[in-house]
Amino acid sequence: MATKSSDSSHKQSPPSFRKSVEIKATHDQFFVWREFLWGGIAGAFGEGMMHPVDTLKTRLQSQIIMNATQRQKSILQMLRTVWVGDGLKGFYRGIAPGVTGSLATGATYFGFIESTKKWIEESHPSLAGHWAHFIAGAVGDTLGSFIYVPCEVIKQRMQIQGTSSSWSSYISRNSVPVQPRGDMYGYYTGMFQAGCSIWKEQGPKGLYAGYWSTLARDVPFAGLMVVFYEGLKDLTDQGKKKFPQYGVNSSIEGLVLGGLAGGLSAYLTTPLDVVKTRLQVQGSTIKYKGWLDAVGQIWRKEGPQGFFRGSVPRVMWYLPASALTFMAVEFLRDNFREKSNNNNNVVSNLSIERKTSSTSVHEG
């Protein structure tokens, strides 16, 4: 009888074991979707907080298109121009498409980092380490670009327009035509109206203006940021082992390391950002025929300094934005880790129950 019972226990797993497997699978799926959710929330939070600085950066980088004959403004001069012309509202123009785009790219960025990194390390051990981090970040950001790029085009065009009164003043002062297929686009009252207007005048090509230049900027940026962040975390972990008394919680760690990683990556990719911005804000005015043409014109007319125009506000934006984003992700991970551990305890208890029931069968 004991032998029969033992054989049947091997052929058919007890209900407790099957339940533990189901809970474990559900937990793994929840972990993946949780990363998408937290990444989206964190990305939108960082963009919303730092949008005024991004507006300043966009204005600085695109002013040669708007005022080619005038002397280019400095950061403080542009800050005063936006404040005098538009007030506080001018700094928050385009925040809706900005938050929408960052929500999408934040979700895919953090959602794919862990799963892609794990898959690369398991299937291609030779790429483990920094290469796995770089590829994972690049893949996540690329997938988000299908939503992010149209939002970025709309956001930047709304940013350079400012309020309706300042845009009308600019048009009349510079005698710029605003008819469809003219030299400049009309005023955008909101995100959806802007999207429909661009689609009507330029089609999908208008909404995805500068798409490849965006990838040329964001793929290296996203990859570098993950590499820098993981590298700094490794250094921090080594420091914790040597000096455990100076340890800090993961939220503060994410704040500091995320800011450093984002700021450094932002500065190194500023030339790519300048080219992307020029291509996206030019509208129907074909000042630059493509990526290479834009690079050539900027080099000939502005020199190396032209490629780093707006680098200070770009770093000023990414340093705190990345810090807040990584802090938010680490905070959310920490606060839900306890629930995850509770689920693991349930799985452990069920496994113990399975072992106990199996032992009882053998003894019987």
TORBAVO-658961 format. One line per field, with one value per residue: residue number from 1; residue in three letters; x, y, z of N, C-alpha, C in turn. Coordinates in pm, whole numbers. Example, Ala and Ser with C-alpha at 12.3 -4.5 7.8 and 13.67 -1.06 7.14 Angstrom:
<nodes>
nr <- c(1:2) $
rest <- c(ALA:SER) $
nu <- c(1319:1285) $
nv <- c(-569:-225) $
nw <- c(780:708) $
cau <- c(1230:1367) $
cav <- c(-450:-106) $
caw <- c(780:714) $
cu <- c(1320:1290) $
cv <- c(-330:3) $
cw <- c(780:787) $
</nodes>
This chain:
<nodes>
nr <- c(1:2:3:4:5:6:7:8:9:10:11:12:13:14:15:16:17:18:19:20:21:22:23:24:25:26:27:28:29:30:31:32:33:34:35:36:37:38:39:40:41:42:43:44:45:46:47:48:49:50:51:52:53:54:55:56:57:58:59:60:61:62:63:64:65:66:67:68:69:70:71:72:73:74:75:76:77:78:79:80:81:82:83:84:85:86:87:88:89:90:91:92:93:94:95:96:97:98:99:100:101:102:103:104:105:106:107:108:109:110:111:112:113:114:115:116:117:118:119:120:121:122:123:124:125:126:127:128:129:130:131:132:133:134:135:136:137:138:139:140:141:142:143:144:145:146:147:148:149:150:151:152:153:154:155:156:157:158:159:160:161:162:163:164:165:166:167:168:169:170:171:172:173:174:175:176:177:178:179:180:181:182:183:184:185:186:187:188:189:190:191:192:193:194:195:196:197:198:199:200:201:202:203:204:205:206:207:208:209:210:211:212:213:214:215:216:217:218:219:220:221:222:223:224:225:226:227:228:229:230:231:232:233:234:235:236:237:238:239:240:241:242:243:244:245:246:247:248:249:250:251:252:253:254:255:256:257:258:259:260:261:262:263:264:265:266:267:268:269:270:271:272:273:274:275:276:277:278:279:280:281:282:283:284:285:286:287:288:289:290:291:292:293:294:295:296:297:298:299:300:301:302:303:304:305:306:307:308:309:310:311:312:313:314:315:316:317:318:319:320:321:322:323:324:325:326:327:328:329:330:331:332:333:334:335:336:337:338:339:340:341:342:343:344:345:346:347:348:349:350:351:352:353:354:355:356:357:358:359:360:361:362:363:364) $
rest <- c(MET:ALA:THR:LYS:SER:SER:ASP:SER:SER:HIS:LYS:GLN:SER:PRO:PRO:SER:PHE:ARG:LYS:SER:VAL:GLU:ILE:LYS:ALA:THR:HIS:ASP:GLN:PHE:PHE:VAL:TRP:ARG:GLU:PHE:LEU:TRP:GLY:GLY:ILE:ALA:GLY:ALA:PHE:GLY:GLU:GLY:MET:MET:HIS:PRO:VAL:ASP:THR:LEU:LYS:THR:ARG:LEU:GLN:SER:GLN:ILE:ILE:MET:ASN:ALA:THR:GLN:ARG:GLN:LYS:SER:ILE:LEU:GLN:MET:LEU:ARG:THR:VAL:TRP:VAL:GLY:ASP:GLY:LEU:LYS:GLY:PHE:TYR:ARG:GLY:ILE:ALA:PRO:GLY:VAL:THR:GLY:SER:LEU:ALA:THR:GLY:ALA:THR:TYR:PHE:GLY:PHE:ILE:GLU:SER:THR:LYS:LYS:TRP:ILE:GLU:GLU:SER:HIS:PRO:SER:LEU:ALA:GLY:HIS:TRP:ALA:HIS:PHE:ILE:ALA:GLY:ALA:VAL:GLY:ASP:THR:LEU:GLY:SER:PHE:ILE:TYR:VAL:PRO:CYS:GLU:VAL:ILE:LYS:GLN:ARG:MET:GLN:ILE:GLN:GLY:THR:SER:SER:SER:TRP:SER:SER:TYR:ILE:SER:ARG:ASN:SER:VAL:PRO:VAL:GLN:PRO:ARG:GLY:ASP:MET:TYR:GLY:TYR:TYR:THR:GLY:MET:PHE:GLN:ALA:GLY:CYS:SER:ILE:TRP:LYS:GLU:GLN:GLY:PRO:LYS:GLY:LEU:TYR:ALA:GLY:TYR:TRP:SER:THR:LEU:ALA:ARG:ASP:VAL:PRO:PHE:ALA:GLY:LEU:MET:VAL:VAL:PHE:TYR:GLU:GLY:LEU:LYS:ASP:LEU:THR:ASP:GLN:GLY:LYS:LYS:LYS:PHE:PRO:GLN:TYR:GLY:VAL:ASN:SER:SER:ILE:GLU:GLY:LEU:VAL:LEU:GLY:GLY:LEU:ALA:GLY:GLY:LEU:SER:ALA:TYR:LEU:THR:THR:PRO:LEU:ASP:VAL:VAL:LYS:THR:ARG:LEU:GLN:VAL:GLN:GLY:SER:THR:ILE:LYS:TYR:LYS:GLY:TRP:LEU:ASP:ALA:VAL:GLY:GLN:ILE:TRP:ARG:LYS:GLU:GLY:PRO:GLN:GLY:PHE:PHE:ARG:GLY:SER:VAL:PRO:ARG:VAL:MET:TRP:TYR:LEU:PRO:ALA:SER:ALA:LEU:THR:PHE:MET:ALA:VAL:GLU:PHE:LEU:ARG:ASP:ASN:PHE:ARG:GLU:LYS:SER:ASN:ASN:ASN:ASN:ASN:VAL:VAL:SER:ASN:LEU:SER:ILE:GLU:ARG:LYS:THR:SER:SER:THR:SER:VAL:HIS:GLU:GLY) $
nu <- c(83:192:382:225:96:313:401:181:191:412:331:114:105:55:-231:-148:113:73:-66:127:304:141:103:365:415:222:322:567:473:340:552:685:487:455:695:665:450:550:768:641:493:702:850:667:635:894:923:709:787:1021:968:967:1243:1313:1170:1312:1557:1477:1398:1642:1794:1653:1640:1788:1651:1413:1492:1704:1859:1917:2114:2219:2058:2160:2146:2031:1924:1734:1570:1464:1330:1125:984:905:758:565:514:459:308:422:645:535:414:314:326:145:169:435:441:284:440:671:565:502:756:897:767:819:1096:1186:1034:1132:1401:1489:1388:1494:1766:1815:1751:1948:2183:2150:2118:2327:2604:2852:2795:2727:2702:2817:2753:2513:2351:2357:2239:1986:1875:1872:1697:1454:1404:1385:1151:961:967:783:554:659:803:611:479:690:750:512:519:760:710:496:625:811:638:509:271:-50:-66:202:298:146:245:507:475:361:562:778:679:590:454:166:14:-112:140:304:570:577:410:67:-80:-92:-349:-376:-281:-411:-529:-300:-175:-362:-353:-87:-87:-274:-149:108:105:182:458:516:448:630:867:1216:1254:1451:1671:1602:1613:1885:1984:1857:1898:2185:2188:2003:2119:2374:2299:2191:2420:2597:2448:2420:2692:2770:2612:2731:2979:2888:2780:3013:3132:2952:3003:3258:3226:2986:2842:2777:2568:2281:1925:1757:1606:1720:1967:1899:1817:2057:2248:2103:2067:2335:2404:2215:2270:2538:2514:2337:2488:2691:2547:2442:2510:2371:2114:2075:2072:1844:1639:1644:1559:1300:1153:1143:928:727:915:1194:1476:1682:1778:1806:1948:2234:2276:2193:2387:2617:2556:2530:2789:2941:2830:2808:3005:3187:3072:2807:2692:2672:2489:2257:2333:2374:2110:2001:2145:2080:1813:1803:1955:1818:1569:1624:1719:1489:1324:1456:1465:1192:1122:1282:1177:910:956:1071:861:672:799:777:521:568:750:585:418:606:655:415:431:652:548:350:509:642:427:366:593:561:318:393:586:431:276:469:542:304) $
nv <- c(-121:121:154:192:427:597:591:705:958:1068:1070:1244:1569:1714:1922:2149:2192:2251:2487:2651:2681:2819:3060:3154:3194:3388:3592:3650:3751:3975:4122:4204:4362:4550:4691:4825:4991:5144:5264:5422:5603:5726:5840:6028:6189:6298:6448:6631:6782:6907:7045:7332:7393:7239:7372:7609:7511:7412:7647:7784:7618:7625:7886:7994:7919:8053:8321:8398:8609:8760:8824:8549:8449:8439:8209:8343:8567:8448:8334:8563:8666:8476:8499:8772:8791:8582:8509:8294:8092:8054:7894:7650:7565:7310:7101:6889:6705:6650:6517:6295:6167:6107:5939:5714:5639:5605:5389:5176:5183:5125:4899:4711:4694:4524:4266:4234:4262:4041:3832:3866:3822:3555:3416:3508:3498:3622:3886:3985:4215:4548:4573:4434:4595:4833:4757:4672:4911:5064:4917:4931:5210:5257:5119:5274:5500:5520:5637:5844:6020:6161:6302:6453:6618:6773:6887:7043:7228:7367:7472:7661:7844:7969:8173:8263:8538:8627:8477:8576:8834:8785:8681:8900:9090:8983:8935:8678:8417:8214:8027:7704:7487:7698:7913:7883:7725:7743:7876:7662:7542:7339:7001:6792:6937:7038:6802:6710:6922:6918:6665:6709:6905:6807:6534:6191:6213:6463:6442:6254:6381:6411:6158:5953:6096:6137:5877:5843:6009:5922:5643:5602:5770:5650:5397:5464:5586:5375:5215:5386:5423:5161:5103:5296:5208:4963:5050:5184:4971:4830:5018:5016:4769:4803:5025:4997:5151:5386:5350:5412:5443:5287:5469:5726:5666:5608:5865:6022:5873:5831:6095:6174:5989:6051:6325:6323:6157:6312:6542:6439:6360:6590:6723:6555:6600:6868:6863:6700:6861:7090:6979:6900:7128:7290:7272:7331:7475:7409:7410:7247:6965:6710:6476:6464:6693:6889:6857:6932:7204:7326:7293:7443:7704:7767:7642:7425:7501:7537:7286:7234:7405:7504:7310:7344:7403:7159:6964:7060:6997:6715:6616:6663:6554:6288:6205:6231:6051:5797:5784:5774:5529:5347:5396:5311:5045:4957:4997:4816:4584:4449:4340:4166:3995:3884:3732:3547:3419:3287:3108:2961:2844:2685:2511:2382:2257:2083:1917:1805:1666:1486:1339:1221:1050:870:755:645) $
nw <- c(0:78:-119:-348:-283:-274:-543:-672:-566:-690:-952:-962:-862:-539:-449:-306:-393:-665:-634:-520:-733:-911:-772:-765:-1040:-1094:-934:-1061:-1306:-1211:-1114:-1351:-1481:-1284:-1295:-1538:-1471:-1251:-1373:-1569:-1408:-1267:-1478:-1586:-1362:-1325:-1565:-1543:-1321:-1407:-1639:-1700:-1720:-1937:-2135:-2150:-2248:-2501:-2629:-2639:-2808:-3047:-3133:-3344:-3569:-3536:-3508:-3704:-3793:-3576:-3281:-3086:-2786:-2440:-2157:-1931:-2059:-2225:-2033:-1916:-2139:-2186:-1947:-1938:-2178:-2167:-1905:-1618:-1735:-1983:-1942:-1899:-2126:-2347:-2167:-2137:-2370:-2316:-2065:-2132:-2331:-2178:-1989:-2142:-2248:-2012:-1896:-2081:-2075:-1805:-1772:-1954:-1898:-1679:-1754:-2015:-1966:-1799:-1976:-2175:-2028:-1959:-2205:-2362:-2230:-2271:-2312:-2071:-1794:-1840:-2114:-2137:-1978:-2128:-2376:-2286:-2184:-2418:-2585:-2440:-2445:-2720:-2793:-2668:-2823:-3032:-2937:-2794:-2971:-3151:-2946:-2849:-3068:-3084:-2827:-2831:-3035:-2926:-2707:-2813:-2915:-2704:-2529:-2677:-2726:-2728:-2942:-3155:-3154:-3225:-3485:-3627:-3590:-3725:-3972:-4057:-4251:-4180:-4303:-4410:-4533:-4551:-4436:-4164:-3889:-3768:-3461:-3178:-2984:-2804:-2704:-2858:-3065:-3180:-3267:-3459:-3638:-3731:-3851:-4054:-4211:-4267:-4252:-4141:-4151:-4049:-3777:-3700:-3737:-3742:-3635:-3662:-3582:-3321:-3218:-3261:-3070:-2829:-2798:-2748:-2521:-2338:-2309:-2206:-1964:-1811:-1793:-1653:-1418:-1312:-1285:-1095:-886:-831:-734:-510:-362:-303:-140:74:186:287:452:638:817:694:523:312:247:-35:-186:-149:-249:-515:-589:-580:-737:-971:-1057:-1110:-1312:-1511:-1562:-1658:-1885:-2032:-2094:-2258:-2480:-2586:-2841:-3024:-2941:-3006:-3289:-3331:-3216:-3383:-3628:-3562:-3491:-3713:-3885:-4176:-4303:-4472:-4359:-4286:-4461:-4377:-4137:-4164:-4317:-4137:-3936:-4082:-4152:-3899:-3801:-3989:-3972:-3700:-3559:-3323:-3079:-3138:-3132:-2867:-2769:-2535:-2357:-2083:-1961:-2044:-1902:-1651:-1655:-1689:-1478:-1218:-1304:-1378:-1133:-968:-1103:-1082:-805:-745:-864:-716:-463:-493:-554:-313:-129:-212:-195:43:30:-175:-54:137:-25:-113:125:160:-52:35:268:157:12:218:335:129:132:381:357:159:291:483:329:238:482:555) $
cau <- c(0:281:447:127:74:433:402:77:231:507:262:26:149:-52:-291:-69:228:24:-104:251:355:55:133:498:401:148:412:664:403:312:678:710:391:481:805:605:368:633:848:555:464:825:885:574:665:1017:896:623:862:1131:927:1012:1383:1313:1122:1427:1652:1421:1403:1782:1842:1578:1629:1848:1546:1313:1552:1836:1937:1945:2217:2162:2044:2220:2045:1960:1846:1618:1485:1393:1241:1007:910:844:661:459:491:478:242:512:737:461:355:352:349:60:239:561:412:235:554:759:495:518:895:937:711:893:1236:1206:967:1212:1540:1516:1362:1590:1900:1821:1752:2079:2285:2131:2134:2456:2688:2965:2749:2686:2769:2783:2689:2374:2282:2345:2141:1854:1827:1847:1576:1339:1379:1344:1011:877:981:669:462:736:845:504:458:804:731:405:566:860:649:418:719:870:532:468:128:-106:-34:344:315:90:339:624:436:345:690:871:607:601:325:128:-78:-64:249:380:700:566:281:-21:-73:-155:-422:-365:-210:-484:-542:-168:-154:-448:-304:37:-126:-344:-58:230:86:263:596:528:445:752:984:1333:1244:1580:1763:1563:1675:2031:2013:1805:1956:2306:2160:1940:2218:2477:2244:2184:2558:2649:2373:2459:2831:2774:2553:2834:3076:2821:2771:3146:3151:2869:3069:3373:3179:2841:2778:2738:2468:2157:1819:1765:1545:1822:2069:1845:1816:2193:2310:2022:2099:2469:2400:2138:2340:2656:2466:2275:2591:2762:2461:2387:2515:2264:1989:2065:2031:1706:1550:1637:1479:1161:1080:1147:797:729:1035:1299:1608:1773:1722:1819:2038:2371:2275:2186:2519:2708:2524:2562:2935:2993:2781:2817:3123:3163:2986:2669:2644:2651:2395:2153:2384:2356:1973:1976:2198:1998:1686:1818:2012:1710:1463:1669:1726:1352:1271:1515:1422:1053:1122:1337:1082:796:1003:1090:734:595:882:724:410:628:807:473:377:708:636:303:484:737:461:285:610:664:308:379:693:506:218:464:650:325:237:573:537:182) $
cav <- c(0:237:172:248:567:672:605:800:1094:1116:1091:1359:1659:1754:2053:2256:2220:2321:2623:2728:2713:2923:3186:3199:3246:3515:3692:3691:3837:4101:4196:4266:4471:4652:4773:4913:5090:5236:5341:5524:5705:5799:5921:6141:6275:6372:6545:6736:6866:6979:7097:7469:7392:7184:7480:7700:7441:7407:7783:7816:7538:7652:8030:8029:7899:8157:8454:8370:8732:8825:8765:8441:8487:8354:8144:8443:8650:8369:8323:8692:8678:8393:8552:8899:8771:8485:8484:8156:8001:8026:7785:7524:7532:7179:7004:6770:6605:6613:6416:6176:6100:6055:5826:5598:5594:5559:5255:5077:5188:5046:4770:4618:4688:4405:4142:4225:4241:3901:3745:3879:3758:3410:3361:3553:3529:3708:4024:4019:4334:4679:4561:4394:4715:4929:4705:4671:5049:5108:4849:4989:5345:5250:5076:5386:5612:5529:5733:5958:6116:6257:6389:6544:6717:6863:6960:7143:7336:7447:7543:7778:7941:8043:8201:8311:8680:8642:8419:8674:8946:8739:8669:9033:9161:8925:8915:8535:8359:8098:7944:7568:7475:7822:7905:7854:7668:7828:7861:7541:7570:7227:6883:6721:7028:7044:6676:6707:7025:6868:6554:6764:6983:6735:6390:6119:6260:6578:6397:6177:6459:6389:6031:5884:6176:6112:5749:5863:6071:5852:5509:5613:5829:5550:5294:5521:5614:5249:5173:5472:5399:5030:5114:5370:5122:4864:5121:5210:4844:4803:5111:4972:4655:4854:5120:4970:5253:5499:5306:5490:5363:5281:5587:5831:5617:5631:6010:6071:5803:5858:6231:6175:5912:6128:6448:6292:6107:6424:6631:6370:6345:6721:6748:6480:6665:6992:6825:6653:6974:7174:6909:6886:7255:7371:7271:7322:7544:7307:7470:7133:6859:6582:6473:6499:6833:6969:6851:7013:7346:7372:7298:7552:7835:7794:7580:7323:7550:7523:7153:7229:7509:7449:7198:7371:7367:7015:6894:7106:6925:6570:6579:6640:6469:6149:6179:6210:5930:5677:5783:5728:5386:5274:5410:5224:4907:4929:4992:4700:4465:4376:4259:4058:3900:3811:3630:3444:3342:3198:3002:2877:2766:2583:2413:2303:2173:1978:1821:1735:1571:1383:1252:1142:944:765:686:563) $
caw <- c(0:88:-249:-438:-246:-313:-688:-713:-526:-790:-1079:-954:-756:-448:-480:-244:-479:-784:-594:-500:-866:-967:-702:-809:-1176:-1084:-876:-1164:-1401:-1143:-1106:-1480:-1503:-1183:-1345:-1639:-1401:-1172:-1469:-1629:-1307:-1238:-1595:-1592:-1247:-1354:-1672:-1491:-1228:-1471:-1770:-1727:-1762:-2072:-2222:-2167:-2335:-2636:-2684:-2668:-2920:-3170:-3161:-3473:-3669:-3515:-3525:-3763:-3816:-3448:-3196:-3005:-2645:-2337:-2072:-1853:-2150:-2268:-1915:-1904:-2255:-2163:-1832:-1977:-2286:-2141:-1764:-1572:-1830:-2094:-1906:-1891:-2256:-2397:-2059:-2156:-2453:-2252:-1963:-2202:-2392:-2074:-1927:-2231:-2258:-1879:-1877:-2160:-2034:-1683:-1786:-2033:-1852:-1599:-1829:-2125:-1908:-1752:-2093:-2240:-1943:-1961:-2340:-2417:-2113:-2308:-2311:-1935:-1739:-1896:-2246:-2112:-1929:-2239:-2472:-2222:-2181:-2556:-2633:-2371:-2493:-2860:-2800:-2627:-2916:-3122:-2876:-2743:-3075:-3183:-2829:-2842:-3175:-3040:-2709:-2862:-3113:-2832:-2620:-2878:-2944:-2587:-2523:-2804:-2746:-2765:-3075:-3248:-3159:-3302:-3626:-3685:-3585:-3822:-4098:-4090:-4293:-4100:-4379:-4433:-4630:-4552:-4372:-4022:-3856:-3689:-3316:-3127:-2860:-2712:-2753:-2963:-3179:-3244:-3338:-3578:-3731:-3792:-3938:-4169:-4294:-4306:-4247:-4040:-4158:-3961:-3637:-3674:-3781:-3658:-3563:-3658:-3500:-3182:-3181:-3258:-2941:-2712:-2780:-2668:-2390:-2251:-2279:-2117:-1832:-1739:-1764:-1546:-1295:-1259:-1242:-968:-782:-795:-648:-382:-290:-249:-30:186:251:363:553:655:900:610:427:300:185:-182:-245:-150:-342:-650:-612:-606:-849:-1091:-1102:-1169:-1438:-1609:-1597:-1740:-2014:-2103:-2149:-2366:-2598:-2624:-2986:-3089:-2903:-3084:-3425:-3322:-3190:-3503:-3728:-3520:-3477:-3835:-3951:-4322:-4350:-4483:-4340:-4287:-4546:-4310:-4021:-4204:-4359:-4015:-3873:-4163:-4140:-3763:-3790:-4071:-3932:-3556:-3500:-3219:-2973:-3180:-3094:-2722:-2731:-2448:-2277:-1939:-1919:-2068:-1785:-1539:-1661:-1672:-1348:-1121:-1358:-1363:-989:-921:-1166:-1019:-665:-742:-895:-601:-354:-520:-541:-171:-58:-253:-176:157:-19:-254:42:197:-122:-112:247:135:-137:118:356:77:-22:339:347:29:179:495:308:85:390:548:236:241:610:554) $
cu <- c(85:345:351:105:189:435:300:114:329:437:177:66:31:-105:-209:51:185:-11:20:311:275:83:266:489:328:237:513:599:376:438:706:617:410:593:756:530:453:719:768:526:587:865:798:601:789:997:813:696:961:1095:973:1157:1396:1266:1236:1529:1606:1429:1546:1830:1775:1576:1690:1748:1444:1367:1693:1922:1976:2054:2152:2166:2118:2108:1963:1874:1720:1518:1400:1292:1112:920:837:733:543:426:513:419:334:606:668:386:405:372:267:125:371:543:366:349:647:697:516:661:948:889:791:1039:1260:1141:1051:1355:1568:1500:1463:1729:1917:1830:1889:2186:2274:2160:2268:2547:2805:2927:2706:2763:2722:2713:2542:2292:2257:2236:2000:1794:1791:1719:1451:1303:1331:1197:916:874:860:562:536:765:733:475:568:793:627:453:661:804:564:509:774:766:498:317:82:-70:110:370:262:183:461:593:427:478:785:807:619:465:293:25:-23:34:327:510:691:424:201:-11:-150:-221:-411:-300:-282:-503:-411:-142:-235:-399:-179:5:-190:-247:59:218:171:408:618:533:572:876:1100:1331:1380:1683:1730:1622:1826:2073:1978:1863:2088:2281:2105:2039:2323:2423:2234:2324:2615:2579:2414:2604:2845:2714:2654:2937:3016:2811:2905:3176:3073:2934:3186:3330:3028:2769:2729:2632:2343:2051:1823:1703:1645:1933:2025:1846:1953:2252:2234:2051:2234:2470:2327:2208:2458:2614:2407:2380:2660:2679:2396:2397:2404:2128:1967:2014:1884:1608:1533:1547:1331:1085:1073:1015:808:849:1149:1435:1716:1708:1729:1922:2178:2380:2272:2322:2617:2684:2560:2713:2991:2954:2804:2940:3087:3067:2839:2609:2617:2563:2282:2200:2361:2212:1939:2024:2117:1864:1705:1873:1902:1599:1499:1676:1587:1292:1323:1476:1280:1045:1172:1242:964:835:1014:956:649:674:831:607:461:685:699:422:475:695:521:348:567:653:392:383:638:549:315:476:637:406:284:528:547:281:337:566:416:204) $
cv <- c(124:265:235:396:653:697:710:942:1152:1150:1218:1445:1697:1891:2168:2294:2297:2465:2710:2770:2826:3058:3242:3259:3379:3625:3742:3784:3974:4187:4270:4384:4584:4745:4870:5027:5193:5322:5452:5638:5791:5890:6045:6240:6360:6480:6662:6833:6956:7040:7241:7477:7339:7289:7577:7639:7440:7543:7820:7745:7574:7799:8070:8010:8013:8297:8440:8495:8801:8751:8663:8478:8389:8292:8247:8534:8577:8353:8449:8709:8600:8452:8681:8879:8686:8464:8338:8055:7963:7911:7649:7492:7396:7075:6877:6667:6561:6503:6285:6097:6037:5937:5700:5547:5547:5418:5149:5069:5099:4908:4667:4603:4555:4276:4124:4195:4095:3805:3748:3805:3606:3348:3396:3595:3624:3856:4069:4142:4460:4670:4523:4513:4814:4885:4709:4812:5099:5047:4911:5126:5346:5213:5189:5501:5628:5625:5861:6063:6211:6354:6493:6654:6821:6950:7073:7258:7426:7528:7670:7883:8026:8061:8258:8456:8700:8585:8514:8793:8909:8733:8806:9109:9113:8897:8772:8481:8235:8011:7803:7564:7605:7804:7867:7805:7764:7796:7737:7571:7457:7108:6817:6808:7037:6918:6668:6806:6977:6755:6606:6832:6901:6584:6325:6168:6378:6538:6320:6248:6436:6256:5962:5963:6162:5981:5763:5930:5980:5714:5517:5673:5726:5442:5343:5541:5486:5201:5254:5443:5266:5032:5187:5289:5016:4927:5148:5084:4805:4893:5070:4856:4701:4945:5105:5077:5373:5461:5395:5403:5378:5403:5702:5794:5639:5779:6060:6006:5826:5997:6239:6105:5990:6253:6424:6244:6219:6514:6566:6359:6477:6750:6677:6543:6793:6963:6783:6769:7062:7110:6908:7018:7334:7369:7254:7392:7444:7376:7362:7019:6721:6591:6520:6645:6926:6972:6941:7162:7402:7388:7419:7690:7870:7734:7478:7371:7540:7389:7143:7343:7447:7334:7219:7344:7221:6933:6931:7035:6778:6531:6561:6549:6322:6111:6148:6081:5805:5669:5728:5577:5305:5280:5316:5077:4868:4908:4872:4570:4381:4287:4140:3951:3819:3702:3515:3356:3244:3079:2906:2787:2655:2474:2322:2206:2055:1869:1737:1628:1455:1283:1163:1027:832:685:594:434) $
cw <- c(0:-46:-348:-411:-290:-462:-734:-676:-624:-920:-1076:-836:-668:-484:-424:-330:-604:-752:-575:-633:-929:-903:-749:-950:-1176:-1032:-978:-1266:-1340:-1135:-1236:-1502:-1404:-1228:-1452:-1570:-1329:-1265:-1533:-1533:-1281:-1354:-1607:-1480:-1274:-1459:-1620:-1401:-1299:-1606:-1797:-1775:-1904:-2174:-2252:-2263:-2480:-2703:-2723:-2794:-3052:-3210:-3294:-3587:-3659:-3544:-3579:-3775:-3687:-3373:-3102:-2856:-2555:-2253:-1995:-1940:-2197:-2153:-1899:-2019:-2234:-2053:-1869:-2080:-2249:-1994:-1729:-1669:-1944:-2068:-1906:-2020:-2302:-2289:-2077:-2249:-2392:-2150:-2028:-2263:-2289:-2001:-2010:-2232:-2123:-1852:-1952:-2114:-1912:-1694:-1858:-1982:-1782:-1679:-1942:-2074:-1864:-1869:-2161:-2160:-1945:-2097:-2404:-2302:-2146:-2305:-2172:-1886:-1808:-2031:-2231:-2065:-2043:-2336:-2414:-2220:-2319:-2612:-2571:-2423:-2638:-2873:-2760:-2726:-3009:-3068:-2839:-2851:-3117:-3069:-2817:-2947:-3132:-2924:-2746:-2946:-3024:-2741:-2685:-2912:-2823:-2584:-2657:-2832:-2790:-2905:-3182:-3265:-3242:-3451:-3693:-3691:-3693:-3958:-4148:-4133:-4211:-4172:-4393:-4550:-4644:-4479:-4224:-3993:-3769:-3541:-3272:-2992:-2758:-2780:-2871:-3087:-3255:-3325:-3466:-3683:-3805:-3890:-4066:-4265:-4348:-4305:-4139:-4036:-4064:-3815:-3600:-3728:-3685:-3583:-3550:-3577:-3352:-3133:-3170:-3129:-2824:-2690:-2704:-2530:-2292:-2211:-2182:-1976:-1749:-1700:-1648:-1413:-1231:-1211:-1110:-854:-736:-702:-511:-298:-229:-129:94:261:338:477:573:735:818:506:428:233:33:-249:-256:-247:-487:-686:-655:-731:-979:-1146:-1169:-1305:-1547:-1655:-1688:-1879:-2098:-2167:-2269:-2493:-2640:-2773:-3063:-3060:-2981:-3225:-3426:-3305:-3313:-3609:-3693:-3515:-3608:-3912:-4101:-4383:-4356:-4479:-4345:-4363:-4481:-4199:-4058:-4248:-4238:-3945:-3948:-4148:-4004:-3748:-3867:-4017:-3785:-3490:-3393:-3110:-3008:-3138:-2945:-2674:-2649:-2362:-2127:-1895:-1944:-1948:-1661:-1536:-1626:-1536:-1243:-1173:-1344:-1216:-934:-977:-1099:-871:-655:-767:-776:-482:-371:-509:-395:-99:-95:-240:-60:116:-99:-162:110:105:-125:11:231:51:-55:208:279:38:97:360:251:76:293:451:232:181:457:460:239:371:618:477) $
</nodes>
